[in-house]
Amino acid sequence: MTATNGADGTWTTTWTVGRLADLTGVTVRTLHHYDRIGLLSPAKRTGAGYRLYTEADLDRLWRIVLYRRLEMPLDEIAALLDGDGDPVDHLRRRREAVVSRLGELTELVAAIDRAMETQMQQRPATAEEMREIFGDGFRDEYQAEAEERWGQTDAWKQSARRTRDYTKADWEQIKAETDAIHAAFAAAMRAGEPADSTAAMDAAERARKHIDERFYECSHEFHTCLGEMYVSDPRFTASYEEIEPGLARYVRDAIVANADRHR
């Protein structure tokens, strides 16, 4: 911004094209184009011929920016600014056109939100989402250890294929199914049902089918091996003991009894 001395001796505020571009966000190239087509020609020039824009020019530019935001063509803007037609009437019609698009744009935003939600639901769950669902039950080091121990087994490979594309919603459903099975075991135990009771063995069969359907083929014999791991691996044991003291051994015994029932 500079101050120049007018012919009448008064000082007026003016802007070079670069300063005006910084002030308004309109590029220098665009300002040069507006000058060439006569839409916005600076009122003053320096002795060297450089453009100097006055406050009146700035006011005209702000109106041009507004009309461009309303998607008006440049020739229509020039006619409006130069007195061809009633500006208020023109703006009223533009306003009506913008308002008429609000409903359309609202529907478009809703459609985009639905599309985003669909994409989010269909993509595989991230590690962050798995930790959100399973808490301490999902840790990177656990996954690495499990792959090291069983990565070459058919069960691991089958599970990897099945779960590769599971979404967050899939894992949330799996977590709900697992919690329901654990609750069934705990309920049977609290009710005083022995591990070879129908209630306990039915819970064990639900657990086996859950693994078989969600992860890998799980025979009764293989399920029995898993049951032994529930009492031999302190981490598995601890997860059951948090639900109900003594539950790890109870689940193991119910799995064994269920395997005997199906022999």
N, C-alpha and C positions, 0 to 999 in steps of 0.2 A: 504494500500500500504506500502510495506517495501523495504528496500535496503539490498541486500545480497552480500557478498564478494565471487567472483568466484575463481576458481582454479588458474587463471592467475593473481589474485590480484586486478582485476577491480570490481567495484561495479555495480550491475544491479538492476533494479526495478522489484519487484515481488509482487504478490497478493496472499493472502490466499484464500481458496475457498469461504469463507463468504464475503470477500472484493470484490472478482470478481463478485459474485452474485449481490451485491449492485451496482456495477459499470455498469453492463450490463443488469440487469433485468432478467437474466436467473437464475432459482432457484438452490439452493444448491443440491437438489435432482437430478435435470437434469444434473448438472455438474458431480455428482458422476456416473450417468448412462453413460454419455459420456466417462468417464474414464474407466468404466468396459468394454465397447464394443470397446475401442481403438480409438474412434473418436477424443477425446481430452484428452490426458494424460499429466499431468503437467510435465514440464521439470525438476523440482527440488523437493526435499523433505527436510523437516527440519530434524534435528537429531532425533526428536521424530517420524518421519515418516509422518508428516502432509504435505499436498499438497501445493506447491508453484508454481504459474503460472507466466511465464515470458511475456515480451512484444510480443514475437513470438506466445506464446499461446493465448494471447489476440487477436492478429491479426487473428489467425485461428478461434477463437470463433466468431469474428464479421462476418467472411465469412460463418460460420455455421448458424448463425442467419439469414443472408440474404437468404441463400438457403432454410432454413426452411420456411421463409416467402413466398418463391416461391413454397412451398408445395412439395419440393423434399424429397424422403425417405432417411433415415439415411445412408443406405448402398450405395446409389448413391452419397451422399455427401462425404462419406469416399473415394470412388473410385476417385471422382473428385479432392479432396484435395491431395490425394496421387499420383497424376500424371497419372491417367487412363483417357486419352482423353484430348482434347483441352478445357480448361476452357472457352475461349472466344466463341468457337463454341457452347459449351453447354449453356452458358448464352444467346447467340443469339437465340437459339431455345426456351429457356424458355421465353425470351422476346416476341417472336412471339406468344407463347401460351397465355401470359398475355394480349397482345394487342388484340388478337382475342376474349378475354372475355370481353373487355371493352364495346362493343356494347350490349352484353348480360346483363351485369351488369347495364348499363344505362337503358335498357328496364325494368329490374327488379325494379330499383328505381322508375321509372315512374309508374309501376304497383302498387307498395307499396303506392305511393302518391295517386293514384286513389282510392285504397282501403281505405286509411285513410280518404280521402275526403267523400267517400260514408258513412263510419261509422259516421263521424262528422255530415253529413246531416241527418242521420236517427235517431240519438239519440235525446232525448228530450232536449229542450233548458234549459240552466242553468239560475239561477237568475242573474248572471253577464251579460249574453247575453240579458236577458229581459231588464235590466237597460240600456244596450247599445242601444236597439231598441226604448224603450219608454221613456228614460230619467227620468225626475221627475214624470212621470205618473205611473212609477212602483217603489214602495217602499215597503219594508218588512212590515212596520207598516200599510200601506194601505191594503195589503193582509190579515194581521191578523185581522184588523177591519172588513173587508168585510166578512171574514169567521165567525167572531163572530156574525155579524148581520144577515147573510143569510145562514150560513153553514148548517142549518137543512132544508132548502127549497128544493123542487124538482129541481128548476131551478139551484141552486148552485151545487147540486149533479150531474145533467146532464152535466153542464158545466165542472165540474172537470173530469168526465169520458171522455168527448170529447177532452179536452185540455191536458190531461195527457201525451200523446205521441207527442204533437206538437213539431216539430223541430224549430230550429232558422229560417230556410227558411220559414216555415209555419207562424211564427209570423211576419216575415218581410212582407209577403204577406198580412196578416191581417192588419198590420199597414198601408200598401199602400192603401188597400181598405177603411180603416177608414178615412185616409187623403183625399181620393177622395170624400167620402160622405160629409165630412166637407167643402171641397172646393165647392161642389155643393150647399150646403146651403148658404155659404157665397156669391157665385156668384148670386144666386137668390135674396138675400137680397140687395146686392149692385146695382142690376139692378132695384130695386124698386118693385119687385114682392111681393105681399102681402103673408102672411103666408099660406093662403088657396088657393094660385095659384097652377096651375098644376105643375110648376117647383119645388116649395117648397114641395108639397105633394109627388111628385115623389122621391125627395131626402129623405123624411121621410120614404117612403116605402122601398127604398134601405137600409136605416139604419135598419129598422125592419127585413128585410130578411137577412141582414148580421148577426145580432144577432141570428136569427132563424137557420141559416145554420152553423154558426161557433161555437156557444156556447150552447144555449138552446132554446126550443120551446118558441117563443115570439109572443103571440097573439096581436091584435091591442089594446085590453084593457090593457094588461100588458105593452105594449109599451107606452101607455098613462101615466101609473104610473111612468115609467122611465123618461118620459118627465117632469113630475112634480118635480122629484128629481133633474133634471138638473138646475132648478131655485131655489130649496129650499136648496140644499147643496152648500155652498160657493165654495168648491173645484171644483165641476163639473162646476159651473157657471164660475169660473175663467178660466178654460181651454177653454171654448167657447169664453169668452170675449177677450182672447189673440188673437184669430183668427179674430174676428170682434166685436166691441162694440155692445151690444144688441143682440148678436147671440143666447145666451142661451134661452132667452124668445122667440125669433123667431123660434128656433128649437122646443121648447115645443108646440107652437101654430101650427106649421106645422104638428107635430105628432098628435095632437088632430083633426085637420082638416082632416088628412088622415084617421084616425080611423072613423070619421063621414062618409067619402066618402065610406068606405067599409062596413058600416052597411047596 
